[in-house]
Amino acid sequence: MKNKPVIAIDCDDVIISTAPNIIDYYNLTYGTNIELKDYYSNDEQIWGADRNTFMTRVYTYLSTPEYQSLKPFQDALATIRELSNSYELHVVTARPDSLADITKKMLNEHFPDTFKSIIFTNHFSDKNISKADVCSQLNASYLIDDHLHHAQIAAASGVSVLLFGDYPWNQSTTLPDLITRVNDWQQVRDILLN
């Protein structure tokens, strides 16, 4: 039997809306006025705390029942299930290992027996691995990710990328040939299943 082509799929802001929910929680809890465009800023004035403190606050929110009860994006459930018939699927997330248990629980609740693996690249730590390297190890044909930085590095290593969503952090006037912008899961489906 022929092996299925491999797709690596990011979790946050691709499968589940993370940034807007973190921002809403953070602003309400800590009295800040963070906007979506500020999400990847390390400016301590924006976050009202030093980097270690605001990252701890964010990870604390990701551990709450409120966050864990969030549902995947519209069409993500059906499209990912459909993709699993034709592709081998892996989640490749920038999240740290410390969020492994809650991330796996959340994904397995919505997508039982769908992903061959869930890989944590620890992007914000000293022991990180690039998503491009993970794609290479998996022999992935595609990466679906919302972050322009991850998309550019993966494309430079020969992986086709679907740059997901219309976010302030993934804007560019020009994209390399191997990067295709998609706004939602219906466009992902149209590209990968037609």
N, CA and C atoms as an extended XYZ file, in Angstrom:
582
Properties=species:S:1:pos:R:3:atomname:S:1:resname:S:1:resid:I:1 pbc="F F F"
N         0.836       -1.193        0.000 N   MET     1
C         0.000        0.000        0.000 CA  MET     1
C         0.880        1.255        0.000 C   MET     1
N         0.529        2.187       -0.832 N   LYS     2
C         1.294        3.427       -0.955 CA  LYS     2
C         1.075        4.307        0.270 C   LYS     2
N         2.171        4.940        0.737 N   ASN     3
C         2.062        5.860        1.864 CA  ASN     3
C         1.303        7.110        1.451 C   ASN     3
N         0.513        7.614        2.371 N   LYS     4
C        -0.213        8.859        2.125 CA  LYS     4
C         0.753       10.032        2.221 C   LYS     4
N         0.533       11.095        1.439 N   PRO     5
C         1.319       12.317        1.619 CA  PRO     5
C         1.065       12.884        3.021 C   PRO     5
N         2.045       13.600        3.536 N   VAL     6
C         1.996       14.094        4.914 CA  VAL     6
C         1.677       15.589        4.943 C   VAL     6
N         0.783       15.955        5.865 N   ILE     7
C         0.486       17.365        6.131 CA  ILE     7
C         0.780       17.640        7.600 C   ILE     7
N         1.544       18.704        7.853 N   ALA     8
C         1.777       19.203        9.209 CA  ALA     8
C         0.835       20.385        9.416 C   ALA     8
N         0.088       20.363       10.516 N   ILE     9
C        -0.915       21.396       10.770 CA  ILE     9
C        -0.636       22.067       12.112 C   ILE     9
N        -0.558       23.383       12.101 N   ASP    10
C        -0.411       24.147       13.339 CA  ASP    10
C        -1.727       24.086       14.112 C   ASP    10
N        -1.647       24.309       15.408 N   CYS    11
C        -2.839       24.272       16.263 CA  CYS    11
C        -3.434       25.666       16.469 C   CYS    11
N        -2.658       26.547       17.082 N   ASP    12
C        -3.175       27.851       17.501 CA  ASP    12
C        -3.417       28.783       16.321 C   ASP    12
N        -4.635       29.274       16.246 N   ASP    13
C        -5.088       30.197       15.207 CA  ASP    13
C        -5.148       29.560       13.826 C   ASP    13
N        -5.065       28.231       13.803 N   VAL    14
C        -5.294       27.459       12.587 CA  VAL    14
C        -6.434       26.470       12.846 C   VAL    14
N        -6.288       25.654       13.874 N   ILE    15
C        -7.365       24.736       14.254 CA  ILE    15
C        -8.319       25.423       15.234 C   ILE    15
N        -7.751       26.142       16.188 N   ILE    16
C        -8.530       26.797       17.241 CA  ILE    16
C        -8.124       28.270       17.328 C   ILE    16
N        -9.107       29.132       17.508 N   SER    17
C        -8.846       30.570       17.646 CA  SER    17
C        -8.222       30.839       19.009 C   SER    17
N        -6.930       31.091       19.017 N   THR    18
C        -6.202       31.260       20.270 CA  THR    18
C        -5.926       32.724       20.585 C   THR    18
N        -5.273       33.436       19.685 N   ALA    19
C        -4.852       34.814       19.973 CA  ALA    19
C        -6.006       35.716       20.419 C   ALA    19
N        -7.130       35.769       19.705 N   PRO    20
C        -8.210       36.654       20.157 CA  PRO    20
C        -8.719       36.302       21.557 C   PRO    20
N        -8.766       35.017       21.868 N   ASN    21
C        -9.241       34.599       23.188 CA  ASN    21
C        -8.237       34.928       24.283 C   ASN    21
N        -6.952       34.745       23.991 N   ILE    22
C        -5.919       35.129       24.959 CA  ILE    22
C        -5.980       36.627       25.219 C   ILE    22
N        -6.101       37.407       24.155 N   ILE    23
C        -6.141       38.866       24.299 CA  ILE    23
C        -7.349       39.299       25.127 C   ILE    23
N        -8.521       38.738       24.833 N   ASP    24
C        -9.717       39.092       25.605 CA  ASP    24
C        -9.527       38.764       27.084 C   ASP    24
N        -9.035       37.569       27.363 N   TYR    25
C        -8.790       37.149       28.749 CA  TYR    25
C        -7.770       38.063       29.424 C   TYR    25
N        -6.674       38.309       28.724 N   TYR    26
C        -5.579       39.092       29.302 CA  TYR    26
C        -6.024       40.521       29.607 C   TYR    26
N        -6.711       41.140       28.659 N   ASN    27
C        -7.192       42.510       28.874 CA  ASN    27
C        -8.163       42.578       30.054 C   ASN    27
N        -9.072       41.633       30.128 N   LEU    28
C       -10.055       41.610       31.206 CA  LEU    28
C        -9.401       41.343       32.561 C   LEU    28
N        -8.460       40.416       32.586 N   THR    29
C        -7.838       40.003       33.847 CA  THR    29
C        -6.801       40.991       34.350 C   THR    29
N        -6.015       41.569       33.438 N   TYR    30
C        -4.874       42.394       33.848 CA  TYR    30
C        -5.024       43.871       33.504 C   TYR    30
N        -6.190       44.272       32.991 N   GLY    31
C        -6.456       45.682       32.743 CA  GLY    31
C        -5.632       46.300       31.631 C   GLY    31
N        -5.242       45.506       30.663 N   THR    32
C        -4.459       46.009       29.535 CA  THR    32
C        -5.382       46.325       28.362 C   THR    32
N        -4.809       46.887       27.308 N   ASN    33
C        -5.563       47.205       26.091 CA  ASN    33
C        -4.866       46.622       24.870 C   ASN    33
N        -4.471       45.377       24.966 N   ILE    34
C        -3.760       44.717       23.876 CA  ILE    34
C        -4.712       44.524       22.698 C   ILE    34
N        -4.190       44.751       21.501 N   GLU    35
C        -4.943       44.529       20.271 CA  GLU    35
C        -4.319       43.358       19.526 C   GLU    35
N        -5.044       42.814       18.569 N   LEU    36
C        -4.555       41.661       17.816 CA  LEU    36
C        -3.197       41.941       17.172 C   LEU    36
N        -2.996       43.161       16.706 N   LYS    37
C        -1.729       43.515       16.057 CA  LYS    37
C        -0.547       43.452       17.023 C   LYS    37
N        -0.822       43.500       18.326 N   ASP    38
C         0.230       43.473       19.347 CA  ASP    38
C         0.571       42.066       19.820 C   ASP    38
N        -0.138       41.076       19.349 N   TYR    39
C        -0.058       39.734       19.942 CA  TYR    39
C         1.362       39.175       20.012 C   TYR    39
N         2.143       39.366       18.982 N   TYR    40
C         3.508       38.820       18.987 CA  TYR    40
C         4.552       39.833       19.453 C   TYR    40
N         4.111       40.926       20.034 N   SER    41
C         5.035       41.932       20.551 CA  SER    41
C         5.649       41.465       21.868 C   SER    41
N         6.913       41.773       22.047 N   ASN    42
C         7.584       41.522       23.327 CA  ASN    42
C         7.689       42.801       24.157 C   ASN    42
N         6.968       43.837       23.742 N   ASP    43
C         6.997       45.119       24.438 CA  ASP    43
C         6.323       44.972       25.802 C   ASP    43
N         7.107       45.129       26.842 N   GLU    44
C         6.598       44.947       28.201 CA  GLU    44
C         5.542       45.982       28.568 C   GLU    44
N         5.587       47.161       27.930 N   GLN    45
C         4.564       48.180       28.205 CA  GLN    45
C         3.204       47.735       27.670 C   GLN    45
N         3.194       47.092       26.520 N   ILE    46
C         1.934       46.611       25.946 CA  ILE    46
C         1.317       45.549       26.851 C   ILE    46
N         2.148       44.605       27.306 N   TRP    47
C         1.667       43.483       28.120 CA  TRP    47
C         1.558       43.833       29.605 C   TRP    47
N         2.106       44.974       30.008 N   GLY    48
C         2.029       45.381       31.402 CA  GLY    48
C         2.819       44.497       32.346 C   GLY    48
N         3.821       43.815       31.801 N   ALA    49
C         4.639       42.904       32.618 CA  ALA    49
C         5.871       42.506       31.815 C   ALA    49
N         6.879       41.975       32.514 N   ASP    50
C         8.049       41.476       31.794 CA  ASP    50
C         7.675       40.198       31.036 C   ASP    50
N         8.529       39.815       30.086 N   ARG    51
C         8.224       38.704       29.186 CA  ARG    51
C         7.906       37.409       29.936 C   ARG    51
N         8.706       37.058       30.924 N   ASN    52
C         8.455       35.816       31.662 CA  ASN    52
C         7.090       35.840       32.342 C   ASN    52
N         6.734       36.986       32.900 N   THR    53
C         5.441       37.101       33.584 CA  THR    53
C         4.292       36.989       32.597 C   THR    53
N         4.361       37.716       31.478 N   PHE    54
C         3.224       37.639       30.558 CA  PHE    54
C         3.124       36.282       29.883 C   PHE    54
N         4.251       35.615       29.634 N   MET    55
C         4.184       34.263       29.068 CA  MET    55
C         3.570       33.291       30.085 C   MET    55
N         3.929       33.427       31.337 N   THR    56
C         3.333       32.583       32.386 CA  THR    56
C         1.831       32.818       32.467 C   THR    56
N         1.421       34.077       32.371 N   ARG    57
C        -0.009       34.401       32.399 CA  ARG    57
C        -0.743       33.768       31.216 C   ARG    57
N        -0.138       33.831       30.041 N   VAL    58
C        -0.750       33.238       28.850 CA  VAL    58
C        -0.863       31.726       29.014 C   VAL    58
N         0.207       31.076       29.443 N   TYR    59
C         0.176       29.619       29.621 CA  TYR    59
C        -0.819       29.218       30.702 C   TYR    59
N        -0.975       30.055       31.716 N   THR    60
C        -1.976       29.787       32.752 CA  THR    60
C        -3.370       29.789       32.142 C   THR    60
N        -3.645       30.771       31.278 N   TYR    61
C        -4.952       30.815       30.611 CA  TYR    61
C        -5.168       29.578       29.742 C   TYR    61
N        -4.135       29.139       29.031 N   LEU    62
C        -4.282       27.969       28.165 CA  LEU    62
C        -4.607       26.708       28.962 C   LEU    62
N        -4.348       26.736       30.259 N   SER    63
C        -4.639       25.589       31.124 CA  SER    63
C        -6.036       25.648       31.741 C   SER    63
N        -6.774       26.723       31.499 N   THR    64
C        -8.085       26.877       32.129 CA  THR    64
C        -9.169       26.095       31.386 C   THR    64
N       -10.205       25.683       32.111 N   PRO    65
C       -11.344       25.031       31.448 CA  PRO    65
C       -11.986       25.939       30.393 C   PRO    65
N       -11.967       27.246       30.640 N   GLU    66
C       -12.537       28.199       29.679 CA  GLU    66
C       -11.857       28.060       28.315 C   GLU    66
N       -10.526       28.073       28.303 N   TYR    67
C        -9.820       27.935       27.033 CA  TYR    67
C       -10.008       26.535       26.459 C   TYR    67
N        -9.899       25.532       27.300 N   GLN    68
C        -9.976       24.154       26.823 CA  GLN    68
C       -11.351       23.799       26.268 C   GLN    68
N       -12.359       24.604       26.595 N   SER    69
C       -13.703       24.341       26.076 CA  SER    69
C       -13.950       25.004       24.722 C   SER    69
N       -12.964       25.764       24.219 N   LEU    70
C       -13.135       26.393       22.905 CA  LEU    70
C       -13.263       25.331       21.824 C   LEU    70
N       -14.080       25.627       20.847 N   LYS    71
C       -14.303       24.708       19.731 CA  LYS    71
C       -13.398       25.086       18.561 C   LYS    71
N       -13.061       24.111       17.722 N   PRO    72
C       -12.272       24.410       16.522 CA  PRO    72
C       -13.013       25.378       15.596 C   PRO    72
N       -12.245       25.983       14.696 N   PHE    73
C       -12.828       26.871       13.692 CA  PHE    73
C       -13.917       26.151       12.900 C   PHE    73
N       -14.859       26.951       12.416 N   GLN    74
C       -15.902       26.422       11.551 CA  GLN    74
C       -15.241       25.722       10.366 C   GLN    74
N       -15.729       24.601       10.011 N   ASP    75
C       -15.248       23.766        8.901 CA  ASP    75
C       -13.950       23.024        9.207 C   ASP    75
N       -13.277       23.321       10.325 N   ALA    76
C       -12.038       22.596       10.639 CA  ALA    76
C       -12.326       21.126       10.909 C   ALA    76
N       -13.356       20.844       11.684 N   LEU    77
C       -13.672       19.455       12.027 CA  LEU    77
C       -13.896       18.612       10.778 C   LEU    77
N       -14.803       19.049        9.932 N   ALA    78
C       -15.140       18.268        8.741 CA  ALA    78
C       -13.973       18.194        7.766 C   ALA    78
N       -13.294       19.312        7.554 N   THR    79
C       -12.193       19.327        6.585 CA  THR    79
C       -11.038       18.458        7.050 C   THR    79
N       -10.673       18.546        8.320 N   ILE    80
C        -9.559       17.733        8.822 CA  ILE    80
C        -9.911       16.252        8.761 C   ILE    80
N       -11.139       15.910        9.088 N   ARG    81
C       -11.555       14.497        8.971 CA  ARG    81
C       -11.467       14.031        7.521 C   ARG    81
N       -11.907       14.881        6.611 N   GLU    82
C       -11.821       14.540        5.185 CA  GLU    82
C       -10.372       14.392        4.738 C   GLU    82
N        -9.521       15.322        5.172 N   LEU    83
C        -8.102       15.252        4.816 CA  LEU    83
C        -7.470       13.960        5.304 C   LEU    83
N        -7.906       13.476        6.469 N   SER    84
C        -7.298       12.270        7.042 CA  SER    84
C        -7.541       11.030        6.186 C   SER    84
N        -8.512       11.078        5.290 N   ASN    85
C        -8.744        9.954        4.373 CA  ASN    85
C        -7.686        9.883        3.281 C   ASN    85
N        -7.112       11.025        2.926 N   SER    86
C        -6.155       11.084        1.820 CA  SER    86
C        -4.738       11.416        2.250 C   SER    86
N        -4.576       11.931        3.470 N   TYR    87
C        -3.272       12.386        3.950 CA  TYR    87
C        -2.981       11.829        5.341 C   TYR    87
N        -1.699       11.723        5.646 N   GLU    88
C        -1.259       11.441        7.011 CA  GLU    88
C        -1.102       12.796        7.699 C   GLU    88
N        -1.810       12.997        8.800 N   LEU    89
C        -1.854       14.303        9.450 CA  LEU    89
C        -1.074       14.310       10.761 C   LEU    89
N        -0.317       15.386       10.969 N   HIS    90
C         0.434       15.608       12.204 CA  HIS    90
C         0.173       17.039       12.654 C   HIS    90
N        -0.014       17.233       13.946 N   VAL    91
C        -0.062       18.587       14.487 CA  VAL    91
C         1.360       18.974       14.845 C   VAL    91
N         1.782       20.152       14.381 N   VAL    92
C         3.108       20.684       14.709 CA  VAL    92
C         2.868       22.076       15.281 C   VAL    92
N         3.033       22.185       16.587 N   THR    93
C         2.694       23.419       17.290 CA  THR    93
C         3.911       24.038       17.961 C   THR    93
N         3.919       25.357       18.028 N   ALA    94
C         5.005       26.088       18.695 CA  ALA    94
C         4.880       26.024       20.212 C   ALA    94
N         3.801       25.451       20.698 N   ARG    95
C         3.584       25.365       22.143 CA  ARG    95
C         4.727       24.626       22.836 C   ARG    95
N         4.894       24.913       24.136 N   PRO    96
C         5.930       24.216       24.904 CA  PRO    96
C         5.464       22.830       25.354 C   PRO    96
N         6.423       21.982       25.674 N   ASP    97
C         6.114       20.649       26.195 CA  ASP    97
C         5.227       20.708       27.432 C   ASP    97
N         5.335       21.781       28.204 N   SER    98
C         4.543       21.892       29.436 CA  SER    98
C         3.038       21.922       29.164 C   SER    98
N         2.638       22.223       27.926 N   LEU    99
C         1.221       22.229       27.558 CA  LEU    99
C         0.817       20.971       26.790 C   LEU    99
N         1.688       19.968       26.785 N   ALA   100
C         1.430       18.755       25.997 CA  ALA   100
C         0.147       18.049       26.419 C   ALA   100
N        -0.027       17.813       27.698 N   ASP   101
C        -1.192       17.044       28.148 CA  ASP   101
C        -2.505       17.722       27.789 C   ASP   101
N        -2.618       19.026       28.081 N   ILE   102
C        -3.886       19.703       27.790 CA  ILE   102
C        -4.112       19.849       26.285 C   ILE   102
N        -3.032       20.023       25.532 N   THR   103
C        -3.167       20.150       24.077 CA  THR   103
C        -3.631       18.835       23.473 C   THR   103
N        -3.002       17.746       23.875 N   LYS   104
C        -3.391       16.424       23.361 CA  LYS   104
C        -4.829       16.092       23.737 C   LYS   104
N        -5.206       16.404       24.971 N   LYS   105
C        -6.577       16.136       25.413 CA  LYS   105
C        -7.580       16.908       24.557 C   LYS   105
N        -7.302       18.198       24.336 N   MET   106
C        -8.198       19.039       23.558 CA  MET   106
C        -8.315       18.529       22.114 C   MET   106
N        -7.175       18.227       21.497 N   LEU   107
C        -7.202       17.765       20.108 CA  LEU   107
C        -7.856       16.395       19.987 C   LEU   107
N        -7.554       15.497       20.908 N   ASN   108
C        -8.147       14.155       20.848 CA  ASN   108
C        -9.645       14.173       21.114 C   ASN   108
N       -10.106       15.159       21.876 N   GLU   109
C       -11.546       15.291       22.115 CA  GLU   109
C       -12.280       15.637       20.821 C   GLU   109
N       -11.720       16.555       20.050 N   HIS   110
C       -12.383       17.002       18.824 CA  HIS   110
C       -12.005       16.170       17.600 C   HIS   110
N       -10.821       15.574       17.622 N   PHE   111
C       -10.302       14.843       16.463 CA  PHE   111
C        -9.769       13.472       16.885 C   PHE   111
N       -10.621       12.602       17.423 N   PRO   112
C       -10.115       11.297       17.873 CA  PRO   112
C        -9.537       10.491       16.709 C   PRO   112
N        -8.390        9.875       16.954 N   ASP   113
C        -7.746        8.989       15.970 CA  ASP   113
C        -7.514        9.661       14.618 C   ASP   113
N        -7.239       10.953       14.640 N   THR   114
C        -7.063       11.704       13.391 CA  THR   114
C        -5.606       12.022       13.112 C   THR   114
N        -4.859       12.404       14.142 N   PHE   115
C        -3.474       12.829       13.959 CA  PHE   115
C        -2.516       11.703       14.333 C   PHE   115
N        -1.554       11.457       13.462 N   LYS   116
C        -0.560       10.420       13.746 CA  LYS   116
C         0.339       10.838       14.902 C   LYS   116
N         0.627       12.144       15.012 N   SER   117
C         1.421       12.639       16.134 CA  SER   117
C         1.079       14.096       16.399 C   SER   117
N         1.431       14.529       17.607 N   ILE   118
C         1.314       15.932       17.999 CA  ILE   118
C         2.695       16.330       18.500 C   ILE   118
N         3.341       17.241       17.766 N   ILE   119
C         4.737       17.595       18.025 CA  ILE   119
C         4.815       19.028       18.541 C   ILE   119
N         5.565       19.205       19.623 N   PHE   120
C         5.728       20.503       20.271 CA  PHE   120
C         7.123       21.032       19.955 C   PHE   120
N         7.178       22.187       19.276 N   THR   121
C         8.485       22.718       18.867 CA  THR   121
C         9.099       23.650       19.905 C   THR   121
N         8.366       23.973       20.959 N   ASN   122
C         8.908       24.819       22.034 CA  ASN   122
C         9.488       26.122       21.488 C   ASN   122
N         8.747       26.767       20.594 N   HIS   123
C         9.245       27.942       19.870 CA  HIS   123
C         9.791       29.041       20.772 C   HIS   123
N         9.185       29.238       21.924 N   PHE   124
C         9.572       30.359       22.779 CA  PHE   124
C        10.583       29.959       23.850 C   PHE   124
N        11.311       28.871       23.631 N   SER   125
C        12.308       28.441       24.620 CA  SER   125
C        13.661       28.225       23.951 C   SER   125
N        14.653       27.936       24.763 N   ASP   126
C        16.000       27.684       24.244 CA  ASP   126
C        16.120       26.320       23.574 C   ASP   126
N        15.195       25.427       23.845 N   LYS   127
C        15.270       24.080       23.270 CA  LYS   127
C        14.282       23.899       22.111 C   LYS   127
N        14.115       24.959       21.331 N   ASN   128
C        13.150       24.893       20.239 CA  ASN   128
C        13.717       24.179       19.018 C   ASN   128
N        12.796       23.743       18.177 N   ILE   129
C        13.129       23.152       16.885 CA  ILE   129
C        12.232       23.852       15.870 C   ILE   129
N        12.743       24.105       14.692 N   SER   130
C        11.930       24.828       13.705 CA  SER   130
C        10.869       23.896       13.114 C   SER   130
N         9.773       24.488       12.712 N   LYS   131
C         8.730       23.705       12.060 CA  LYS   131
C         9.230       23.153       10.732 C   LYS   131
N        10.133       23.879       10.084 N   ALA   132
C        10.728       23.382        8.837 CA  ALA   132
C        11.498       22.091        9.095 C   ALA   132
N        12.251       22.034       10.200 N   ASP   133
C        12.984       20.808       10.544 CA  ASP   133
C        12.028       19.659       10.836 C   ASP   133
N        10.944       19.947       11.537 N   VAL   134
C         9.952       18.907       11.817 CA  VAL   134
C         9.324       18.425       10.514 C   VAL   134
N         8.986       19.350        9.626 N   CYS   135
C         8.419       18.965        8.329 CA  CYS   135
C         9.382       18.069        7.564 C   CYS   135
N        10.660       18.384        7.627 N   SER   136
C        11.675       17.562        6.969 CA  SER   136
C        11.711       16.162        7.575 C   SER   136
N        11.696       16.080        8.908 N   GLN   137
C        11.706       14.777        9.581 CA  GLN   137
C        10.471       13.948        9.236 C   GLN   137
N         9.341       14.615        9.080 N   LEU   138
C         8.091       13.926        8.750 CA  LEU   138
C         7.950       13.645        7.259 C   LEU   138
N         8.843       14.240        6.461 N   ASN   139
C         8.721       14.202        5.004 CA  ASN   139
C         7.374       14.802        4.571 C   ASN   139
N         7.032       15.923        5.186 N   ALA   140
C         5.746       16.574        4.927 CA  ALA   140
C         5.728       17.240        3.558 C   ALA   140
N         4.629       17.073        2.878 N   SER   141
C         4.406       17.755        1.602 CA  SER   141
C         3.863       19.157        1.825 C   SER   141
N         3.095       19.319        2.918 N   TYR   142
C         2.445       20.595        3.206 CA  TYR   142
C         2.572       20.954        4.681 C   TYR   142
N         2.626       22.261        4.937 N   LEU   143
C         2.479       22.824        6.272 CA  LEU   143
C         1.322       23.809        6.205 C   LEU   143
N         0.380       23.691        7.134 N   ILE   144
C        -0.694       24.675        7.261 CA  ILE   144
C        -0.399       25.459        8.532 C   ILE   144
N        -0.087       26.746        8.398 N   ASP   145
C         0.351       27.548        9.541 CA  ASP   145
C        -0.092       28.990        9.351 C   ASP   145
N        -0.295       29.699       10.459 N   ASP   146
C        -0.722       31.098       10.391 CA  ASP   146
C         0.434       32.078       10.495 C   ASP   146
N         1.611       31.601       10.832 N   HIS   147
C         2.729       32.506       11.122 CA  HIS   147
C         3.649       32.622        9.904 C   HIS   147
N         3.823       33.833        9.404 N   LEU   148
C         4.626       34.076        8.206 CA  LEU   148
C         6.055       33.569        8.370 C   LEU   148
N         6.644       33.775        9.543 N   HIS   149
C         8.025       33.334        9.798 CA  HIS   149
C         8.168       31.824        9.586 C   HIS   149
N         7.277       31.043       10.194 N   HIS   150
C         7.332       29.583       10.036 CA  HIS   150
C         7.097       29.198        8.571 C   HIS   150
N         6.171       29.894        7.927 N   ALA   151
C         5.850       29.604        6.527 CA  ALA   151
C         7.050       29.852        5.617 C   ALA   151
N         7.729       30.964        5.809 N   GLN   152
C         8.874       31.299        4.958 CA  GLN   152
C        10.016       30.302        5.120 C   GLN   152
N        10.299       29.904        6.346 N   ILE   153
C        11.387       28.946        6.578 CA  ILE   153
C        11.030       27.583        5.987 C   ILE   153
N         9.787       27.156        6.168 N   ALA   154
C         9.365       25.873        5.599 CA  ALA   154
C         9.416       25.912        4.074 C   ALA   154
N         8.937       26.995        3.482 N   ALA   155
C         8.969       27.117        2.020 CA  ALA   155
C        10.399       27.117        1.502 C   ALA   155
N        11.305       27.780        2.224 N   ALA   156
C        12.715       27.809        1.818 CA  ALA   156
C        13.340       26.419        1.851 C   ALA   156
N        12.765       25.526        2.653 N   SER   157
C        13.285       24.156        2.712 CA  SER   157
C        12.528       23.218        1.770 C   SER   157
N        11.632       23.780        0.945 N   GLY   158
C        10.967       22.990       -0.083 CA  GLY   158
C         9.586       22.474        0.262 C   GLY   158
N         9.020       22.905        1.379 N   VAL   159
C         7.685       22.464        1.784 CA  VAL   159
C         6.647       23.454        1.254 C   VAL   159
N         5.578       22.940        0.662 N   SER   160
C         4.470       23.800        0.255 CA  SER   160
C         3.698       24.220        1.497 C   SER   160
N         3.376       25.510        1.579 N   VAL   161
C         2.734       26.047        2.779 CA  VAL   161
C         1.406       26.695        2.423 C   VAL   161
N         0.387       26.386        3.226 N   LEU   162
C        -0.862       27.119        3.171 CA  LEU   162
C        -0.834       28.074        4.353 C   LEU   162
N        -0.684       29.363        4.066 N   LEU   163
C        -0.601       30.400        5.096 CA  LEU   163
C        -2.024       30.745        5.516 C   LEU   163
N        -2.387       30.310        6.712 N   PHE   164
C        -3.777       30.324        7.153 CA  PHE   164
C        -4.178       31.641        7.805 C   PHE   164
N        -5.335       32.151        7.409 N   GLY   165
C        -5.944       33.293        8.066 CA  GLY   165
C        -5.451       34.634        7.571 C   GLY   165
N        -6.126       35.649        8.041 N   ASP   166
C        -5.798       37.034        7.703 CA  ASP   166
C        -5.473       37.745        9.010 C   ASP   166
N        -4.240       37.551        9.478 N   TYR   167
C        -3.799       38.069       10.768 CA  TYR   167
C        -2.744       39.152       10.566 C   TYR   167
N        -2.622       40.075       11.508 N   PRO   168
C        -1.582       41.107       11.392 CA  PRO   168
C        -0.177       40.523       11.277 C   PRO   168
N         0.077       39.380       11.886 N   TRP   169
C         1.422       38.795       11.893 CA  TRP   169
C         1.730       37.958       10.654 C   TRP   169
N         0.787       37.820        9.730 N   ASN   170
C         1.129       37.039        8.541 CA  ASN   170
C         0.963       37.815        7.238 C   ASN   170
N         1.047       39.128        7.339 N   GLN   171
C         0.902       39.967        6.150 CA  GLN   171
C         2.233       40.123        5.418 C   GLN   171
N         2.161       40.121        4.107 N   SER   172
C         3.322       40.337        3.254 CA  SER   172
C         2.820       40.748        1.883 C   SER   172
N         3.524       41.678        1.260 N   THR   173
C         3.098       42.108       -0.072 CA  THR   173
C         3.409       41.048       -1.116 C   THR   173
N         4.461       40.268       -0.871 N   THR   174
C         4.794       39.177       -1.788 CA  THR   174
C         5.065       37.918       -0.981 C   THR   174
N         4.662       36.804       -1.539 N   LEU   175
C         4.908       35.508       -0.915 CA  LEU   175
C         5.705       34.639       -1.875 C   LEU   175
N         6.610       33.815       -1.356 N   PRO   176
C         7.341       32.887       -2.223 CA  PRO   176
C         6.376       31.949       -2.947 C   PRO   176
N         6.843       31.360       -4.035 N   ASP   177
C         6.003       30.479       -4.845 CA  ASP   177
C         5.381       29.333       -4.055 C   ASP   177
N         6.067       28.822       -3.059 N   LEU   178
C         5.560       27.670       -2.318 CA  LEU   178
C         4.577       28.038       -1.207 C   LEU   178
N         4.273       29.327       -1.055 N   ILE   179
C         3.314       29.752       -0.027 CA  ILE   179
C         2.037       30.250       -0.701 C   ILE   179
N         0.914       29.669       -0.298 N   THR   180
C        -0.397       30.072       -0.787 CA  THR   180
C        -1.227       30.538        0.397 C   THR   180
N        -1.782       31.720        0.300 N   ARG   181
C        -2.622       32.234        1.386 CA  ARG   181
C        -4.009       31.601        1.301 C   ARG   181
N        -4.513       31.158        2.463 N   VAL   182
C        -5.883       30.649        2.569 CA  VAL   182
C        -6.550       31.359        3.741 C   VAL   182
N        -7.806       31.724        3.564 N   ASN   183
C        -8.508       32.463        4.612 CA  ASN   183
C        -9.236       31.574        5.607 C   ASN   183
N        -9.576       30.355        5.171 N   ASP   184
C       -10.373       29.492        6.043 CA  ASP   184
C       -10.201       28.033        5.617 C   ASP   184
N       -10.877       27.151        6.341 N   TRP   185
C       -10.747       25.717        6.076 CA  TRP   185
C       -11.405       25.300        4.764 C   TRP   185
N       -12.401       26.047        4.307 N   GLN   186
C       -12.998       25.727        3.009 CA  GLN   186
C       -11.959       25.896        1.895 C   GLN   186
N       -11.147       26.941        1.969 N   GLN   187
C       -10.095       27.127        0.967 CA  GLN   187
C        -9.022       26.045        1.086 C   GLN   187
N        -8.714       25.614        2.311 N   VAL   188
C        -7.780       24.493        2.488 CA  VAL   188
C        -8.333       23.269        1.772 C   VAL   188
N        -9.603       22.992        2.007 N   ARG   189
C       -10.257       21.841        1.379 CA  ARG   189
C       -10.206       21.945       -0.147 C   ARG   189
N       -10.523       23.122       -0.667 N   ASP   190
C       -10.538       23.317       -2.118 CA  ASP   190
C        -9.173       23.034       -2.738 C   ASP   190
N        -8.109       23.395       -2.045 N   ILE   191
C        -6.757       23.192       -2.576 CA  ILE   191
C        -6.301       21.746       -2.427 C   ILE   191
N        -6.522       21.153       -1.276 N   LEU   192
C        -5.938       19.840       -0.989 CA  LEU   192
C        -6.816       18.651       -1.363 C   LEU   192
N        -8.096       18.885       -1.588 N   LEU   193
C        -8.983       17.762       -1.891 CA  LEU   193
C        -9.614       17.849       -3.274 C   LEU   193
N        -9.171       18.781       -4.100 N   ASN   194
C        -9.712       18.881       -5.467 CA  ASN   194
C        -8.641       18.615       -6.492 C   ASN   194
